[in-house]
Amino acid sequence: MPNIVLFSGSSHQDQSQRVADRLGLELGKVVTKKFSNQETSVEMGESVRGEDVYNIQSGCREINDNLMDGAPHHDQYKKDKSRAPISVKLVANMLSVAGADHIVTMDLYASRIQGFFDIPVDNLYAEPAVLQWIRENIAEWKNCIIVSPDAGGAKRVTSIADRLNVEFALIHKERKKVNEVDQMVLVGDVKDHVGILVDDMADTCSTVCHAADELPSAGATKVYVVLTHGIFSGPAVSGVNNAAFEAVVVTNTIPQEDKMKHCTKIQVTDISMILAEAIRRAHSGESVSYLFSHAPL
């Protein structure tokens, strides 16, 4: 691909290399380091004059450091209490002022985040890769129920259920405070079906673990969890190990090697081909929306 340079941020080198391999490119030379006062320094090791430059970065681990390297905060998108900032607008402005003129994301926490940007945003979906994993790895997928662990994910699970031609259910949850679920109520029938919990993101995993415990008591024969972004912070790994599901399937938007060493239930499905195809299509002027419902071969 002519006139294109692909750089990797420091958060997820493996993902960047997979994208580069898919495109038949070498990653651009870049050195990221910190001064003694922890200020981040990024130095390009090659000329980018006249080139289209793509920087691949994941919002994980040291999120504030990775932001300065190039990744957005996507969970602080609304003013939910007095004097609370809308941080995502600040991040959108920072990326635009830094010189970005096009943003490609994967499963934003809320699609309306795109509206905070003054430049084009293509929000890709992991759904095609999720559908492919379900069909290839769950033998009883035709007898499954797609379940949302909260009401906010209803649109996501209905889309997947329609594509698989199966039913869906959702769980209504009440929280006493952030990251702590107080009560859950299942809306739908999972009796004698395989329950597949689908969500965009799991941090401490308290929601999906509680939800997974609800499904067997409601008659589900097996329970799987499928996530786009597996953050797995705090007690998440311990909770996953003790929860009542067969596997937790996450995409590789976030590195999972360390977590997988401590939890055999965590499985990873690769979405680098979706990112690579989005870059190829954006660079060549083709439609990116094709990827919203199709996984590249």
C-alpha positions as CSV (number, residue, x, y, z in Angstrom):
1,M,0.0,0.0,0.0
2,P,1.7,3.2,-1.1
3,N,1.8,6.5,0.8
4,I,0.9,5.0,4.2
5,V,2.9,4.7,7.4
6,L,1.6,2.6,10.3
7,F,2.8,3.5,13.8
8,S,2.2,1.6,17.0
9,G,1.6,3.2,20.4
10,S,3.1,1.5,23.5
11,S,-0.1,-0.1,24.8
12,H,-0.5,-3.1,22.5
13,Q,2.4,-3.9,20.2
14,D,1.1,-7.3,19.3
15,Q,-2.2,-5.9,18.0
16,S,-0.4,-3.3,15.9
17,Q,1.9,-6.0,14.5
18,R,-1.0,-8.1,13.5
19,V,-2.6,-5.2,11.7
20,A,0.7,-4.4,9.9
21,D,1.1,-8.1,8.9
22,R,-2.4,-8.1,7.5
23,L,-1.7,-5.0,5.4
24,G,1.7,-6.3,4.3
25,L,3.5,-3.3,6.0
26,E,6.3,-2.8,8.4
27,L,5.5,-0.8,11.5
28,G,7.0,2.7,11.4
29,K,10.0,3.4,13.6
30,V,9.1,5.2,16.8
31,V,10.7,5.5,20.2
32,T,8.5,6.2,23.3
33,K,10.2,7.0,26.6
34,K,9.7,8.9,29.8
35,F,11.8,11.6,31.3
36,S,12.7,11.4,35.0
37,N,9.7,13.5,35.9
38,Q,7.5,10.9,34.0
39,E,6.8,13.3,31.1
40,T,6.1,11.2,27.9
41,S,8.4,11.7,24.9
42,V,7.5,10.2,21.5
43,E,10.1,10.4,18.7
44,M,9.5,9.4,15.0
45,G,12.4,7.5,13.5
46,E,11.4,8.1,9.9
47,S,10.0,10.7,7.6
48,V,6.3,10.9,7.1
49,R,6.2,13.9,4.7
50,G,3.4,13.3,2.1
51,E,2.3,10.1,3.8
52,D,-1.0,9.1,5.4
53,V,-0.2,8.2,9.0
54,Y,-2.1,5.7,11.1
55,N,-1.4,5.4,14.8
56,I,-2.7,2.3,16.6
57,Q,-3.3,2.5,20.3
58,S,-5.4,0.7,22.9
59,G,-7.0,2.4,25.9
60,C,-5.8,0.0,28.5
61,R,-3.4,-0.4,31.5
62,E,-2.0,3.1,32.3
63,I,-4.8,4.8,30.5
64,N,-3.7,8.4,31.1
65,D,-0.2,7.6,29.7
66,N,-1.7,5.8,26.7
67,L,-3.9,8.8,26.1
68,M,-0.8,11.0,25.6
69,D,0.4,8.3,23.3
70,G,-2.9,8.4,21.4
71,A,-5.9,6.6,22.9
72,P,-9.3,8.2,24.0
73,H,-11.1,7.9,27.3
74,H,-14.5,6.5,26.2
75,D,-16.3,5.9,29.5
76,Q,-16.6,9.6,30.7
77,Y,-19.1,10.8,28.1
78,K,-21.8,12.4,30.2
79,K,-22.3,14.7,33.2
80,D,-23.9,12.3,35.7
81,K,-23.4,14.4,38.8
82,S,-22.9,18.0,39.8
83,R,-19.4,19.4,38.9
84,A,-18.5,16.2,37.0
85,P,-16.5,16.8,33.8
86,I,-17.3,15.4,30.4
87,S,-13.8,14.1,29.8
88,V,-14.4,12.6,26.4
89,K,-14.9,16.0,24.9
90,L,-11.5,17.2,26.2
91,V,-9.9,14.1,24.7
92,A,-11.7,14.6,21.4
93,N,-10.4,18.2,21.3
94,M,-6.9,17.1,22.3
95,L,-6.7,14.5,19.5
96,S,-8.0,17.0,16.9
97,V,-5.6,19.7,18.0
98,A,-2.7,17.2,17.9
99,G,-3.4,16.8,14.2
100,A,-5.7,13.8,13.8
101,D,-8.2,14.3,11.0
102,H,-9.9,10.8,11.2
103,I,-10.6,8.5,14.1
104,V,-11.3,4.8,13.8
105,T,-12.6,3.1,17.0
106,M,-13.8,-0.3,18.1
107,D,-17.2,-0.6,20.0
108,L,-17.3,2.7,21.8
109,Y,-19.0,2.5,25.2
110,A,-21.7,4.8,23.8
111,S,-22.1,5.6,20.1
112,R,-23.1,9.2,20.8
113,I,-19.4,9.8,21.8
114,Q,-18.8,10.2,18.1
115,G,-20.7,13.5,18.3
116,F,-18.0,15.0,20.6
117,F,-15.5,15.0,17.7
118,D,-15.2,17.7,15.1
119,I,-13.6,15.2,12.7
120,P,-14.9,12.1,11.1
121,V,-15.2,9.0,13.3
122,D,-15.7,5.4,12.2
123,N,-16.9,3.3,15.1
124,L,-16.4,-0.3,14.1
125,Y,-18.2,-3.2,15.8
126,A,-16.9,-6.5,17.1
127,E,-20.3,-8.2,16.2
128,P,-19.1,-9.9,13.0
129,A,-16.2,-11.5,14.9
130,V,-18.5,-12.4,17.8
131,L,-21.0,-14.1,15.4
132,Q,-18.2,-16.1,13.8
133,W,-16.8,-17.2,17.2
134,I,-20.2,-18.4,18.4
135,R,-20.9,-20.4,15.2
136,E,-17.5,-22.0,15.3
137,N,-17.1,-22.7,19.0
138,I,-20.5,-23.4,20.5
139,A,-21.9,-26.6,19.1
140,E,-25.4,-25.9,20.5
141,W,-25.5,-22.3,19.2
142,K,-28.8,-22.9,17.4
143,N,-30.3,-23.6,20.9
144,C,-28.9,-20.5,22.6
145,I,-30.4,-17.4,24.1
146,I,-28.4,-14.1,23.7
147,V,-28.6,-12.3,27.0
148,S,-27.7,-8.7,27.9
149,P,-26.4,-8.2,31.4
150,D,-28.2,-4.8,31.6
151,A,-31.0,-2.9,29.8
152,G,-28.5,-0.7,28.1
153,G,-27.2,-3.6,25.9
154,A,-30.6,-4.5,24.5
155,K,-29.9,-3.2,21.1
156,R,-26.6,-5.1,20.9
157,V,-28.1,-8.5,21.9
158,T,-31.2,-8.1,19.7
159,S,-28.9,-7.5,16.7
160,I,-26.9,-10.6,17.4
161,A,-30.0,-12.7,18.2
162,D,-31.5,-11.6,14.9
163,R,-28.4,-12.6,12.9
164,L,-28.4,-16.0,14.6
165,N,-32.2,-16.4,14.3
166,V,-32.5,-17.1,18.1
167,E,-34.3,-15.4,21.0
168,F,-32.9,-12.9,23.4
169,A,-33.3,-11.9,27.1
170,L,-32.0,-9.2,29.3
171,I,-31.2,-8.6,33.0
172,H,-32.4,-5.6,34.9
173,K,-29.8,-4.5,37.5
174,E,-29.8,-2.1,40.3
175,R,-26.6,-0.6,41.7
176,K,-26.0,0.8,45.1
177,K,-22.7,2.4,43.9
178,V,-20.3,2.3,41.0
179,N,-18.9,-1.2,40.2
180,E,-21.2,-2.9,42.7
181,V,-24.5,-4.5,41.7
182,D,-27.2,-4.8,44.3
183,Q,-30.0,-6.8,42.6
184,M,-30.7,-8.5,39.3
185,V,-33.9,-9.6,37.6
186,L,-34.0,-11.8,34.5
187,V,-36.4,-10.7,31.8
188,G,-36.9,-13.6,29.4
189,D,-36.8,-17.4,29.3
190,V,-33.5,-19.3,29.2
191,K,-34.8,-22.7,30.5
192,D,-33.1,-25.6,28.6
193,H,-31.1,-23.2,26.5
194,V,-27.4,-22.2,26.3
195,G,-27.1,-18.7,27.7
196,I,-24.7,-16.4,25.9
197,L,-24.1,-13.1,27.8
198,V,-22.9,-10.3,25.5
199,D,-21.5,-7.0,26.6
200,D,-19.2,-4.3,25.2
201,M,-16.9,-4.0,28.2
202,A,-16.2,-5.7,31.6
203,D,-14.0,-4.0,34.2
204,T,-14.3,-5.7,37.6
205,C,-16.7,-8.3,36.0
206,S,-19.1,-8.0,38.9
207,T,-22.0,-7.5,36.5
208,V,-21.3,-10.5,34.2
209,C,-20.4,-12.8,37.1
210,H,-23.7,-12.0,38.9
211,A,-25.6,-12.4,35.7
212,A,-23.9,-15.7,35.0
213,D,-25.1,-17.0,38.4
214,E,-28.7,-16.0,37.6
215,L,-28.9,-18.0,34.4
216,P,-28.3,-21.6,35.7
217,S,-30.9,-21.0,38.4
218,A,-33.3,-20.0,35.7
219,G,-32.7,-23.3,33.8
220,A,-29.9,-22.5,31.4
221,T,-27.8,-25.6,30.5
222,K,-24.6,-23.7,29.9
223,V,-23.4,-20.1,30.2
224,Y,-20.8,-18.2,28.0
225,V,-19.7,-14.6,28.2
226,V,-18.7,-12.7,25.1
227,L,-17.1,-9.2,25.5
228,T,-15.4,-6.7,23.2
229,H,-13.1,-5.1,25.8
230,G,-11.9,-7.3,28.7
231,I,-10.4,-4.8,31.2
232,F,-10.4,-7.3,34.1
233,S,-9.2,-5.0,36.8
234,G,-9.2,-5.6,40.6
235,P,-11.0,-8.8,41.6
236,A,-12.1,-9.6,38.0
237,V,-9.9,-12.7,37.4
238,S,-10.8,-14.2,40.7
239,G,-14.5,-13.6,40.0
240,V,-14.2,-15.2,36.5
241,N,-12.5,-18.2,37.9
242,N,-15.3,-18.8,40.5
243,A,-18.3,-17.8,38.2
244,A,-20.7,-20.3,36.7
245,F,-19.8,-20.1,33.0
246,E,-17.9,-22.2,30.5
247,A,-15.7,-19.4,29.1
248,V,-15.2,-15.7,28.8
249,V,-14.5,-14.7,25.2
250,V,-12.9,-11.3,24.6
251,T,-11.4,-9.6,21.6
252,N,-7.8,-8.6,21.5
253,T,-8.4,-4.9,21.7
254,I,-6.6,-5.2,25.1
255,P,-3.6,-7.5,25.8
256,Q,-4.8,-10.6,27.7
257,E,-1.6,-12.7,28.0
258,D,-1.1,-12.0,31.7
259,K,-4.7,-12.5,32.6
260,M,-4.9,-15.8,30.7
261,K,-2.0,-17.2,32.8
262,H,-4.2,-16.9,35.9
263,C,-7.6,-17.8,34.3
264,T,-8.1,-20.7,31.9
265,K,-11.7,-19.5,31.2
266,I,-10.5,-16.4,29.3
267,Q,-10.3,-17.0,25.5
268,V,-9.4,-14.4,22.9
269,T,-10.7,-13.9,19.4
270,D,-8.7,-11.7,17.0
271,I,-10.2,-8.6,15.5
272,S,-7.0,-7.2,13.9
273,M,-8.4,-8.1,10.5
274,I,-11.3,-5.7,11.0
275,L,-9.0,-2.9,12.0
276,A,-6.6,-3.6,9.1
277,E,-9.5,-3.7,6.6
278,A,-10.8,-0.4,7.9
279,I,-7.4,1.2,7.4
280,R,-7.2,-0.2,3.9
281,R,-10.7,1.0,3.0
282,A,-10.2,4.4,4.5
283,H,-6.9,4.8,2.6
284,S,-8.3,3.7,-0.7
285,G,-11.6,5.7,-0.4
286,E,-13.8,2.6,-0.1
287,S,-16.8,2.3,2.2
288,V,-16.0,1.4,5.8
289,S,-19.6,0.7,6.7
290,Y,-19.4,-2.7,5.0
291,L,-17.4,-3.8,8.1
292,F,-20.3,-3.0,10.4
293,S,-21.9,-6.3,9.4
294,H,-19.2,-8.4,7.7
295,A,-16.0,-9.9,9.0
296,P,-13.1,-9.8,6.5
297,L,-11.9,-13.2,5.3
